[in-house]
Amino acid sequence: MTERTTVRLPEDLLSRARRKAAAENRTLTSLIEDGLRAVIGENPKKERRKPVMPRVSKAGGGLMPGVDLTDPSTLQEADDLDYVRRMQRFE
């Protein structure tokens, strides 16, 4: 049997809880219930969420224009330029 009760919470906490419940597509009541169960040591309900699949690239693949795999100096130059770009981020 469920019962009604009044709970006084800080506005910012209540606002964050409402946003979290909405983001998880659930009620504020179920969020509070699971939180209380976790605090008092009961096992919260197992969530049955759809697994999140990794994004898949739709790129066609292949080499970038101007890349010649038969010339090692071209590959070294591209690698050096990439290294310089990454190091410039830290300046």
PyMOL commands that set and color helices and strands:
alter all, ss='L'
color gray80, all
select helices_A, chain A and resi 11-23+28-40+72-88
alter helices_A, ss='H'
color red, helices_A
deselect
rebuild
show_as cartoon
